[in-house]
Amino acid sequence: MKILINIPTWLGDAVMCTPSILQLVEFHPSCEITLVGSMISCEALKTLPNVKNTVIDNSKKSKIRFLGIKELGEQLQGHDLAITFRQSISSALLLNFSNSPIRIGLGKWYQSFLLSHDYERPKETHQVKIYTSILESFFKKKFEVKKTKLNYKRANYKNKTIGINPGASYGNAKRWYPEKFGEVAIHLAQVADIVIFGGPAEMDMAADIEKVLVEAKVKNYTNIAGKTKIPELISKIGGLDLFITGDSGPMHVATAYEIPLVAIFGPTDPQHTHPWNHPKSIMVNKNLECAPCMKRQCPLSHHQCMKEISAQEVIEASLSLLDI
């Protein structure tokens, strides 16, 4: 069986759909899977079992996106089953143009006619369960949801190593403060080496943290923000002894490797995106009345959900996971 899967765009969402992909492989052990999606997501998931091909969706770069989607869909013909883990009109169009006889996903009134099987999105549940609900509905079978998984080899650090990740791609409201990350790093540098993570958009934040460390005369740190491609990023997170981050894609990477994890939540909903089935994780969250607002910027202009989280709270959570 040849299966086409339109995977989520964002790194964290892509990791959270891996239990569903693993379940598909369990149902059809000899299946051949083609993944289509963003470069980031395809790079992250291309080493999963039975993945034979990855295709980058560049249709947004087309002058007329509809025609770009049509052209891409026509290139993806020849699959027995097509699944989308993206709830959008563009993903439904892509599956429709692939001419796959079975096209399944979460439907909305404006895209359901493009899918052969569309299902209602579950309410108030974790994103991993939302993705797996698609398969449960199609196969008419309940199953125990698997853990998330990535297949890149873990990096090998010489010393005990802690990673800190100040960024979050969705928006500034999800980001804790560089000076607080710096305070945490200064304290933890006494017991482990520090690696500062981040994408190209977070290089300024990483530089601010590095400045705090330099002023405190901390030397056992490395700043790799903006210097890693996705395979290297995943590998380096996978080899850590502890990871400290906001609600972000790298948080879900650490979860896939069961790295001891301190996750800082503010405007987003822990019920929806908490580290899935991760016994060595601690969420730091103030549970304010205005949260979760799910906004990119604080709508009340005070950002108290993040401001009220102290460096000491994160330090104490970190030390408890390190058994120090």
N, C-alpha and C positions, 0 to 999 in steps of 0.2 A: 504494500500500500504506500502510495506517495501522498505526503501530507504537507500542505502549505500553511504556515503560521505567520500571521501579521502580529509581531511582538510590540509591546509598548515602547514609546519613544524614550522615556527617561530611564536612567540606569537602575534606580531603585525599583520602579515598576517592572522592569524587565526581570530583575532578580526574583521578584515576588511571583512571577508567572512560571518560574522553573518547576515548582511542584506539579503543575498541570502538564507540562511537557514530559516530565518523568512518568506521570500517570499514563499518558498516551503511549509512551514506549512500552510500559508494562502491558497495556491492552494489546498492542501490536508490536511485538519484539523485532520483527523484521522490517518495520516501516522505514521509509527514507524521508527525512524531514528537510524542507527548505524554509529558512527563516527570512522574512522580509521586514525591514524596519530601518531605524536610524543607524548610523555608523557605530555609535556608542553601544547601543543595545546588541547589534549583531556581533560586534567584537567580544562583548561580555559572554554571550551565550553560544558562540560558534563551536566550542569544544564539548558541548553536552552530547550525551549518547544519541546516536542515529541521525545527528545533524550532518547532512551531506553537502549542503549549499547555503550560502547566505547572500542576500541581495539587498543593496542599500537603496532605500526609497528616496530619490532626489526629486520627486514630483513637485515639491514646493519651489524648486528653482525654475520650473517651466513658466513660460510667459502666460500660458493658460493652464492652470493646474489640472482641470478636468481632462485635458488632452494628455498631460503628463501621466496621470493615473491610468488612463485608458491604455497608453503605450506600455506602461509597466505591467499592467494586468495581462495584456496580450503576450508579454514575454514569459509570464508565469503560468501559462496553460499546461495542462497535462497532469494535474493532480487529482486524486480521488476524493480528497477531503480538504477543505480550507477552513481555517479557524482564525478569527480575529479576537485579540485581547484588548483591542482599542475600540471604544464606543464612540465612533465618529462616522459621519457620512462618507468621508474620504476612504476609510478602511472598508466600509461596506461596498463602496464603488469598486475598490481594488479587487475584492473577492468576486464581485459580480463579473468584472471584466476578465477574470482568470478562467471563467467558464467551468469552474469546478462544480460537479453535480451536487455536492453537499457543501453548503456554506453556512457556518454556524457562528453565533456571537450574541452579544447583548444588544437587543433591538430598541430603537426609538421609532416613533410613528413615521418619521421622515426617512428611515433607512431600512425598516423591516422588510419592505418589498424587495430589497436587494439580496436578502439572505434567505436561504431555504429553511433555516431553523433559527428563530430568534427567541431569546429568553429575557425575562424581566430581571433587572439588576437587584440583587438582594440589598436590603436596607440595614444600616447600622451594624456592619460586620467588617472584618479585616479584609484588606485588598486581596490577600492570598485566597481567602474563601470565595471572594467574588469571582476570581478567575476560575477556580475549580468548580464553581457552581455551573459554569457553562458546560463542562464535560459531564457533570452529574445529571444535568437536565437532558443532555443528548443521549447518553448511554443508559439513562434511567436507572442509575445505580449510585448508592451512597458509598463513599470510601473514606478511609482515614487520610486526612490531608498530610502529604509528605512535607519534610523540611525543605527549605530552599537549598540550592546547590550550585556551585560553580566548579569548574574542572581545571583551573590553572594551578600549577605547582606553587606551593608556598615559598616565599623568600626565606633565606636562612640568615638571620642576624647573629653576629658574634656575641652580643650581650643582650640582657633583658631590654626590650624596646617597647616604648609606648608611642602610639600615633595620636596626633591631635588634628582634627579636621574642622576648621572654622567656617567653611562655606556651606551653602545650600542653594542649589540652582533655582528653586522656585521663586525666591524673593527675599528681600532684606529682613522681613519680619521673622523669618525662621532662624536668623543668625544671632548667636551669642556674641559677646564683645571680645575683640582681640586682646585688650588689656586683662580681661579675666582669664582667657585662655593662657595668656602669658604668665599670670600669677600661678595658675595650676601647673604649668610646665616648669616653672622655677622650682616649685616644691617637689615635683615628681622626678626632676632631673637628679635628685639626690639618690634615687634608688634605681634609675633606669635611663637609658639613652632616649632621646626625644626625636621623633620625626614629624615635621610639619607637612601635612597634606593639603591639596587644593588643586582646582583646575585653573586654567588661564585667567578666568574671571575673578579668582580669589587670590591672585598673587599679591595684591596690595594688602589684604588682610594678613596674609602669611608674613609679609615684610614687616608689618606692625608688630606681630608676635615676635619675630626675630629680633627686632629692635629692643623689645622688653628684655629678651634673654641676653642680648649683648650688654645692655646696661647693668644687668645683674651678674655679669661675668660668667654666665653659663656657657660652657664650651662643648658639652656632649650632646649636640643637637645637629640635625640636618634639615634643611628646608628644600623639599622637592616639589613645592607647589608649581604647577604649570610645566613640569619637566617630565611627566610620565604619560605614556599612552595607556589605553585601557588594560591591556594584558599585564603590563608592569604594575599599574596601580593595584589591580586585583591581587597580584602575587605579593606585593609588598604589604598590603593590608592582611593578607592571609597568613603572614609569618609573624605578626605582632603578638606581644604578650597582653596588651590592653589597647583599646581604641576609644577615644573620647571624641564625640561628634554631636552635631545637631541631627534633626530628622532629615536625612539626606540619602542619596544613592550609596555612598560609601558605607553608611550605617548598615544597609542591607547586605553589602558585600561582606562586612565583618560578621554579620549574622550567619551568612551561608557557610562561613568557616568556623563558626562558634567561637570567635575570639571574644574574651571577656570585654564587655562593652558598657560604657556609660553614655546614654543617649539623652540629650538635652531637648526637651519639648517646650514649645511656647504656643504659637498660634495654630498649630496643626493638631489633629485628633489622634492621640495614642491608640485609641480603640481601632482606628482604621489602618494605621501604618506602624504600629509598634514592632520591635524586633521579633519576628515570627518564631514561636516555639524555641526560644533561646534561653536556656536555664542560667546562663552566666551574664545576664544583662540587668542593668539598673536604669530605670527612667527617672530623670530629674524633671519635675513638672510642678508648677505652682497651682494648677487647677483654679484659675481665677474665673470669676463670673462671666467675664467677657471672652473667655477662651473655651473651646477653640473657635476662632473667628474665620480661619482658613483664608486669610487675606495675605497678599504679597507685601503690603505695607500696613502698619498699625492704623486702623480706621479711627482710633481715639487719640492718636498722636502721643501716647505715653509709653508704649512698649513695655509695660510693667511685667508682662508674662516672662520676659527675658531679664529685665533689669533686677527683678527680685531674686533671681537665682544667683547665689553667691559662689565665689571661687571655692570657699571652704566646703560647701556642700558637695561640689564635684570632686574635690580632693579626697574627702572622706569616703565617697562612693568608690573612687578609684582604688584607694588603699584596701578597702574591704574585698574588692575583687582580686587584688594582688596578694591577699592574705598576709599583709604587712601590718 
